[in-house]
Amino acid sequence: MELGLHVADFLHTLVTGVVYREPGLVAKQVTTLDVLSGGRAGLGIGAAWNEDGSRGLGFRFPPPAERLERLEEAIQICLQMWSGSEAPYKGEHYRLDRTLNSPPAVSRPRPYLLIGGEGERRTLRLVARYADACNIFAGPDAARRLEVLRRHCDDARRDYDQIEKTTVIGVDPATTKDTLTRRLLDLRALGFTVAYTYSQGIPDPGTVVDLLASVLPEIR
């Protein structure tokens, strides 16, 4: 399977925390972007982790178990709204009287959904059940976490290969074509299928674009 460098396939957050906005509003915002972009929008969402940042902006930051419960409910709300259903939604944490989403999304069957996070017991289970993609840190435990995701997919009767396994890597002035190529090939060997890139200390965006363009033929 190819390991790709995502540039502009989808417009989505990587990732927004579930505590930042009401899920009905999130579904509407993604839908609006999807319509404006001609079907290129998606949602990247997770249970949130930055307590200092959240409290600094005045967001309530519940304990991990509640955040994960809210994450699943938020995903269910978004999927219901993207399905065209206007039925009420009643969960433990969110209640919507009417899940109206008009105009509807352009993407078919719905906007792209990515779940960020590495929790092996709950987050990766949510990926297997609901998501088109996951986002996992490419650290020493990455291979094990991808294997855990595979087991969750088996339990959910989901094709593991249908899920994009994404990660994030940085490039800086010291990054060369060879070092980046080796890094991406190592990620492919671990089981990742997409690498999102960001730059540090490179003032000219064209330099990053040229670097990525030089690497793409080497990893195909």
DRENLODREN-590922 format. One record per residue (C-alpha): residue in one letter; x, y, z. Coordinates in steps of 0.1 Angstrom, whole numbers, plus 5000, padded with zeros to 4 digits. Layout:
// DRENLODREN-590922
<rec><code>a</code><px>X</px><py>Y</py><pz>Z</pz></rec>
...
END
This chain:
// DRENLODREN-590922
<rec><code>m</code><px>5000</px><py>5000</py><pz>5000</pz></rec>
<rec><code>e</code><px>5013</px><py>5035</py><pz>4991</pz></rec>
<rec><code>l</code><px>5024</px><py>5059</py><pz>5018</pz></rec>
<rec><code>g</code><px>5012</px><py>5093</py><pz>5008</pz></rec>
<rec><code>l</code><px>5021</px><py>5128</py><pz>5018</pz></rec>
<rec><code>h</code><px>4988</px><py>5146</py><pz>5023</pz></rec>
<rec><code>v</code><px>4987</px><py>5181</py><pz>5007</pz></rec>
<rec><code>a</code><px>4952</px><py>5190</py><pz>4999</pz></rec>
<rec><code>d</code><px>4930</px><py>5159</py><pz>4996</pz></rec>
<rec><code>f</code><px>4908</px><py>5170</py><pz>5025</pz></rec>
<rec><code>l</code><px>4902</px><py>5201</py><pz>5044</pz></rec>
<rec><code>h</code><px>4899</px><py>5191</py><pz>5081</pz></rec>
<rec><code>t</code><px>4912</px><py>5197</py><pz>5116</pz></rec>
<rec><code>l</code><px>4940</px><py>5176</py><pz>5129</pz></rec>
<rec><code>v</code><px>4924</px><py>5173</py><pz>5153</pz></rec>
<rec><code>t</code><px>4898</px><py>5194</py><pz>5172</pz></rec>
<rec><code>g</code><px>4890</px><py>5185</py><pz>5208</pz></rec>
<rec><code>v</code><px>4855</px><py>5174</py><pz>5216</pz></rec>
<rec><code>v</code><px>4853</px><py>5199</py><pz>5244</pz></rec>
<rec><code>y</code><px>4858</px><py>5229</py><pz>5222</pz></rec>
<rec><code>r</code><px>4824</px><py>5231</py><pz>5204</pz></rec>
<rec><code>e</code><px>4789</px><py>5216</py><pz>5206</pz></rec>
<rec><code>p</code><px>4788</px><py>5186</py><pz>5182</pz></rec>
<rec><code>g</code><px>4758</px><py>5199</py><pz>5164</pz></rec>
<rec><code>l</code><px>4777</px><py>5231</py><pz>5156</pz></rec>
<rec><code>v</code><px>4807</px><py>5211</py><pz>5145</pz></rec>
<rec><code>a</code><px>4786</px><py>5190</py><pz>5121</pz></rec>
<rec><code>k</code><px>4771</px><py>5222</py><pz>5106</pz></rec>
<rec><code>q</code><px>4805</px><py>5238</py><pz>5103</pz></rec>
<rec><code>v</code><px>4820</px><py>5208</py><pz>5085</pz></rec>
<rec><code>t</code><px>4790</px><py>5206</py><pz>5062</pz></rec>
<rec><code>t</code><px>4793</px><py>5243</py><pz>5053</pz></rec>
<rec><code>l</code><px>4829</px><py>5238</py><pz>5044</pz></rec>
<rec><code>d</code><px>4821</px><py>5207</py><pz>5025</pz></rec>
<rec><code>v</code><px>4795</px><py>5226</py><pz>5004</pz></rec>
<rec><code>l</code><px>4819</px><py>5255</py><pz>4998</pz></rec>
<rec><code>s</code><px>4848</px><py>5233</py><pz>4988</pz></rec>
<rec><code>g</code><px>4828</px><py>5211</py><pz>4965</pz></rec>
<rec><code>g</code><px>4830</px><py>5180</py><pz>4987</pz></rec>
<rec><code>r</code><px>4865</px><py>5182</py><pz>5001</pz></rec>
<rec><code>a</code><px>4858</px><py>5187</py><pz>5038</pz></rec>
<rec><code>g</code><px>4861</px><py>5163</py><pz>5066</pz></rec>
<rec><code>l</code><px>4863</px><py>5162</py><pz>5104</pz></rec>
<rec><code>g</code><px>4893</px><py>5153</py><pz>5125</pz></rec>
<rec><code>i</code><px>4883</px><py>5150</py><pz>5162</pz></rec>
<rec><code>g</code><px>4896</px><py>5136</py><pz>5194</pz></rec>
<rec><code>a</code><px>4889</px><py>5135</py><pz>5231</pz></rec>
<rec><code>a</code><px>4912</px><py>5165</py><pz>5237</pz></rec>
<rec><code>w</code><px>4944</px><py>5164</py><pz>5258</pz></rec>
<rec><code>n</code><px>4956</px><py>5200</py><pz>5265</pz></rec>
<rec><code>e</code><px>4941</px><py>5208</py><pz>5298</pz></rec>
<rec><code>d</code><px>4961</px><py>5241</py><pz>5302</pz></rec>
<rec><code>g</code><px>4950</px><py>5253</py><pz>5268</pz></rec>
<rec><code>s</code><px>4914</px><py>5244</py><pz>5274</pz></rec>
<rec><code>r</code><px>4912</px><py>5260</py><pz>5308</pz></rec>
<rec><code>g</code><px>4931</px><py>5290</py><pz>5295</pz></rec>
<rec><code>l</code><px>4903</px><py>5296</py><pz>5270</pz></rec>
<rec><code>g</code><px>4876</px><py>5289</py><pz>5295</pz></rec>
<rec><code>f</code><px>4866</px><py>5254</py><pz>5283</pz></rec>
<rec><code>r</code><px>4854</px><py>5229</py><pz>5307</pz></rec>
<rec><code>f</code><px>4879</px><py>5199</py><pz>5308</pz></rec>
<rec><code>p</code><px>4862</px><py>5168</py><pz>5321</pz></rec>
<rec><code>p</code><px>4881</px><py>5137</py><pz>5333</pz></rec>
<rec><code>p</code><px>4893</px><py>5113</py><pz>5305</pz></rec>
<rec><code>a</code><px>4864</px><py>5089</py><pz>5308</pz></rec>
<rec><code>e</code><px>4838</px><py>5116</py><pz>5303</pz></rec>
<rec><code>r</code><px>4857</px><py>5131</py><pz>5274</pz></rec>
<rec><code>l</code><px>4857</px><py>5098</py><pz>5257</pz></rec>
<rec><code>e</code><px>4820</px><py>5094</py><pz>5263</pz></rec>
<rec><code>r</code><px>4815</px><py>5128</py><pz>5248</pz></rec>
<rec><code>l</code><px>4837</px><py>5119</py><pz>5218</pz></rec>
<rec><code>e</code><px>4816</px><py>5089</py><pz>5209</pz></rec>
<rec><code>e</code><px>4783</px><py>5109</py><pz>5213</pz></rec>
<rec><code>a</code><px>4797</px><py>5137</py><pz>5192</pz></rec>
<rec><code>i</code><px>4807</px><py>5113</py><pz>5165</pz></rec>
<rec><code>q</code><px>4772</px><py>5097</py><pz>5166</pz></rec>
<rec><code>i</code><px>4756</px><py>5132</py><pz>5163</pz></rec>
<rec><code>c</code><px>4777</px><py>5142</py><pz>5133</pz></rec>
<rec><code>l</code><px>4770</px><py>5109</py><pz>5115</pz></rec>
<rec><code>q</code><px>4733</px><py>5112</py><pz>5122</pz></rec>
<rec><code>m</code><px>4732</px><py>5148</py><pz>5109</pz></rec>
<rec><code>w</code><px>4752</px><py>5138</py><pz>5078</pz></rec>
<rec><code>s</code><px>4728</px><py>5109</py><pz>5072</pz></rec>
<rec><code>g</code><px>4699</px><py>5133</py><pz>5066</pz></rec>
<rec><code>s</code><px>4680</px><py>5123</py><pz>5097</pz></rec>
<rec><code>e</code><px>4663</px><py>5150</py><pz>5116</pz></rec>
<rec><code>a</code><px>4654</px><py>5127</py><pz>5145</pz></rec>
<rec><code>p</code><px>4662</px><py>5138</py><pz>5181</pz></rec>
<rec><code>y</code><px>4694</px><py>5126</py><pz>5197</pz></rec>
<rec><code>k</code><px>4694</px><py>5117</py><pz>5234</pz></rec>
<rec><code>g</code><px>4727</px><py>5108</py><pz>5249</pz></rec>
<rec><code>e</code><px>4742</px><py>5110</py><pz>5283</pz></rec>
<rec><code>h</code><px>4760</px><py>5143</py><pz>5277</pz></rec>
<rec><code>y</code><px>4743</px><py>5158</py><pz>5246</pz></rec>
<rec><code>r</code><px>4706</px><py>5162</py><pz>5237</pz></rec>
<rec><code>l</code><px>4694</px><py>5176</py><pz>5204</pz></rec>
<rec><code>d</code><px>4657</px><py>5181</py><pz>5197</pz></rec>
<rec><code>r</code><px>4661</px><py>5181</py><pz>5159</pz></rec>
<rec><code>t</code><px>4693</px><py>5172</py><pz>5140</pz></rec>
<rec><code>l</code><px>4685</px><py>5193</py><pz>5110</pz></rec>
<rec><code>n</code><px>4715</px><py>5198</py><pz>5087</pz></rec>
<rec><code>s</code><px>4705</px><py>5220</py><pz>5057</pz></rec>
<rec><code>p</code><px>4719</px><py>5223</py><pz>5031</pz></rec>
<rec><code>p</code><px>4732</px><py>5188</py><pz>5032</pz></rec>
<rec><code>a</code><px>4769</px><py>5178</py><pz>5027</pz></rec>
<rec><code>v</code><px>4781</px><py>5173</py><pz>4992</pz></rec>
<rec><code>s</code><px>4805</px><py>5144</py><pz>5000</pz></rec>
<rec><code>r</code><px>4791</px><py>5110</py><pz>4995</pz></rec>
<rec><code>p</code><px>4782</px><py>5090</py><pz>5015</pz></rec>
<rec><code>r</code><px>4793</px><py>5117</py><pz>5041</pz></rec>
<rec><code>p</code><px>4823</px><py>5139</py><pz>5050</pz></rec>
<rec><code>y</code><px>4856</px><py>5122</py><pz>5058</pz></rec>
<rec><code>l</code><px>4860</px><py>5113</py><pz>5095</pz></rec>
<rec><code>l</code><px>4893</px><py>5110</py><pz>5112</pz></rec>
<rec><code>i</code><px>4897</px><py>5102</py><pz>5149</pz></rec>
<rec><code>g</code><px>4929</px><py>5112</py><pz>5166</pz></rec>
<rec><code>g</code><px>4943</px><py>5095</py><pz>5197</pz></rec>
<rec><code>e</code><px>4961</px><py>5064</py><pz>5208</pz></rec>
<rec><code>g</code><px>4940</px><py>5049</py><pz>5236</pz></rec>
<rec><code>e</code><px>4940</px><py>5012</py><pz>5230</pz></rec>
<rec><code>r</code><px>4909</px><py>5003</py><pz>5249</pz></rec>
<rec><code>r</code><px>4885</px><py>5030</py><pz>5238</pz></rec>
<rec><code>t</code><px>4898</px><py>5054</py><pz>5212</pz></rec>
<rec><code>l</code><px>4910</px><py>5028</py><pz>5187</pz></rec>
<rec><code>r</code><px>4878</px><py>5009</py><pz>5192</pz></rec>
<rec><code>l</code><px>4859</px><py>5041</py><pz>5181</pz></rec>
<rec><code>v</code><px>4882</px><py>5042</py><pz>5150</pz></rec>
<rec><code>a</code><px>4873</px><py>5007</py><pz>5141</pz></rec>
<rec><code>r</code><px>4836</px><py>5013</py><pz>5146</pz></rec>
<rec><code>y</code><px>4831</px><py>5048</py><pz>5130</pz></rec>
<rec><code>a</code><px>4861</px><py>5064</py><pz>5113</pz></rec>
<rec><code>d</code><px>4877</px><py>5065</py><pz>5079</pz></rec>
<rec><code>a</code><px>4911</px><py>5072</py><pz>5094</pz></rec>
<rec><code>c</code><px>4931</px><py>5074</py><pz>5126</pz></rec>
<rec><code>n</code><px>4960</px><py>5096</py><pz>5136</pz></rec>
<rec><code>i</code><px>4987</px><py>5080</py><pz>5158</pz></rec>
<rec><code>f</code><px>5020</px><py>5093</py><pz>5170</pz></rec>
<rec><code>a</code><px>5048</px><py>5074</py><pz>5152</pz></rec>
<rec><code>g</code><px>5067</px><py>5065</py><pz>5184</pz></rec>
<rec><code>p</code><px>5080</px><py>5032</py><pz>5198</pz></rec>
<rec><code>d</code><px>5045</px><py>5019</py><pz>5205</pz></rec>
<rec><code>a</code><px>5031</px><py>5027</py><pz>5171</pz></rec>
<rec><code>a</code><px>5033</px><py>4991</py><pz>5157</pz></rec>
<rec><code>r</code><px>5015</px><py>4977</py><pz>5188</pz></rec>
<rec><code>r</code><px>4988</px><py>5003</py><pz>5186</pz></rec>
<rec><code>l</code><px>4982</px><py>4995</py><pz>5149</pz></rec>
<rec><code>e</code><px>4979</px><py>4958</py><pz>5158</pz></rec>
<rec><code>v</code><px>4954</px><py>4967</py><pz>5185</pz></rec>
<rec><code>l</code><px>4934</px><py>4987</py><pz>5159</pz></rec>
<rec><code>r</code><px>4935</px><py>4956</py><pz>5137</pz></rec>
<rec><code>r</code><px>4920</px><py>4935</py><pz>5165</pz></rec>
<rec><code>h</code><px>4893</px><py>4961</py><pz>5171</pz></rec>
<rec><code>c</code><px>4885</px><py>4960</py><pz>5134</pz></rec>
<rec><code>d</code><px>4882</px><py>4922</py><pz>5136</pz></rec>
<rec><code>d</code><px>4858</px><py>4925</py><pz>5165</pz></rec>
<rec><code>a</code><px>4837</px><py>4951</py><pz>5147</pz></rec>
<rec><code>r</code><px>4838</px><py>4931</py><pz>5114</pz></rec>
<rec><code>r</code><px>4855</px><py>4960</py><pz>5097</pz></rec>
<rec><code>d</code><px>4881</px><py>4958</py><pz>5070</pz></rec>
<rec><code>y</code><px>4913</px><py>4971</py><pz>5086</pz></rec>
<rec><code>d</code><px>4928</px><py>4980</py><pz>5052</pz></rec>
<rec><code>q</code><px>4899</px><py>5004</py><pz>5046</pz></rec>
<rec><code>i</code><px>4911</px><py>5027</py><pz>5074</pz></rec>
<rec><code>e</code><px>4938</px><py>5052</py><pz>5067</pz></rec>
<rec><code>k</code><px>4966</px><py>5050</py><pz>5093</pz></rec>
<rec><code>t</code><px>4980</px><py>5085</py><pz>5095</pz></rec>
<rec><code>t</code><px>5007</px><py>5102</py><pz>5115</pz></rec>
<rec><code>v</code><px>5025</px><py>5136</py><pz>5116</pz></rec>
<rec><code>i</code><px>5061</px><py>5143</py><pz>5108</pz></rec>
<rec><code>g</code><px>5081</px><py>5176</py><pz>5109</pz></rec>
<rec><code>v</code><px>5107</px><py>5189</py><pz>5084</pz></rec>
<rec><code>d</code><px>5133</px><py>5215</py><pz>5093</pz></rec>
<rec><code>p</code><px>5163</px><py>5231</py><pz>5076</pz></rec>
<rec><code>a</code><px>5184</px><py>5200</py><pz>5083</pz></rec>
<rec><code>t</code><px>5160</px><py>5176</py><pz>5066</pz></rec>
<rec><code>t</code><px>5173</px><py>5162</py><pz>5034</pz></rec>
<rec><code>k</code><px>5156</px><py>5142</py><pz>5006</pz></rec>
<rec><code>d</code><px>5174</px><py>5111</py><pz>5018</pz></rec>
<rec><code>t</code><px>5165</px><py>5115</py><pz>5055</pz></rec>
<rec><code>l</code><px>5129</px><py>5122</py><pz>5047</pz></rec>
<rec><code>t</code><px>5127</px><py>5093</py><pz>5023</pz></rec>
<rec><code>r</code><px>5141</px><py>5069</py><pz>5049</pz></rec>
<rec><code>r</code><px>5117</px><py>5082</py><pz>5075</pz></rec>
<rec><code>l</code><px>5087</px><py>5077</py><pz>5053</pz></rec>
<rec><code>l</code><px>5098</px><py>5042</py><pz>5042</pz></rec>
<rec><code>d</code><px>5101</px><py>5033</py><pz>5079</pz></rec>
<rec><code>l</code><px>5066</px><py>5046</py><pz>5086</pz></rec>
<rec><code>r</code><px>5053</px><py>5025</py><pz>5057</pz></rec>
<rec><code>a</code><px>5070</px><py>4995</py><pz>5072</pz></rec>
<rec><code>l</code><px>5052</px><py>5001</py><pz>5105</pz></rec>
<rec><code>g</code><px>5019</px><py>5002</py><pz>5087</pz></rec>
<rec><code>f</code><px>5011</px><py>5039</py><pz>5082</pz></rec>
<rec><code>t</code><px>4995</px><py>5048</py><pz>5049</pz></rec>
<rec><code>v</code><px>4995</px><py>5087</py><pz>5052</pz></rec>
<rec><code>a</code><px>5020</px><py>5112</py><pz>5066</pz></rec>
<rec><code>y</code><px>5009</px><py>5147</py><pz>5073</pz></rec>
<rec><code>t</code><px>5039</px><py>5171</py><pz>5073</pz></rec>
<rec><code>y</code><px>5046</px><py>5204</py><pz>5090</pz></rec>
<rec><code>s</code><px>5077</px><py>5226</py><pz>5088</pz></rec>
<rec><code>q</code><px>5098</px><py>5243</py><pz>5115</pz></rec>
<rec><code>g</code><px>5123</px><py>5270</py><pz>5108</pz></rec>
<rec><code>i</code><px>5118</px><py>5271</py><pz>5071</pz></rec>
<rec><code>p</code><px>5106</px><py>5306</py><pz>5061</pz></rec>
<rec><code>d</code><px>5100</px><py>5299</py><pz>5024</pz></rec>
<rec><code>p</code><px>5070</px><py>5275</py><pz>5018</pz></rec>
<rec><code>g</code><px>5084</px><py>5268</py><pz>4983</pz></rec>
<rec><code>t</code><px>5114</px><py>5250</py><pz>4999</pz></rec>
<rec><code>v</code><px>5091</px><py>5226</py><pz>5017</pz></rec>
<rec><code>v</code><px>5070</px><py>5220</py><pz>4985</pz></rec>
<rec><code>d</code><px>5102</px><py>5212</py><pz>4965</pz></rec>
<rec><code>l</code><px>5114</px><py>5188</py><pz>4992</pz></rec>
<rec><code>l</code><px>5082</px><py>5169</py><pz>4993</pz></rec>
<rec><code>a</code><px>5080</px><py>5168</py><pz>4955</pz></rec>
<rec><code>s</code><px>5115</px><py>5153</py><pz>4953</pz></rec>
<rec><code>v</code><px>5106</px><py>5126</py><pz>4978</pz></rec>
<rec><code>l</code><px>5073</px><py>5115</py><pz>4963</pz></rec>
<rec><code>p</code><px>5088</px><py>5094</py><pz>4934</pz></rec>
<rec><code>e</code><px>5110</px><py>5076</py><pz>4959</pz></rec>
<rec><code>i</code><px>5081</px><py>5063</py><pz>4980</pz></rec>
<rec><code>r</code><px>5057</px><py>5053</py><pz>4953</pz></rec>
END
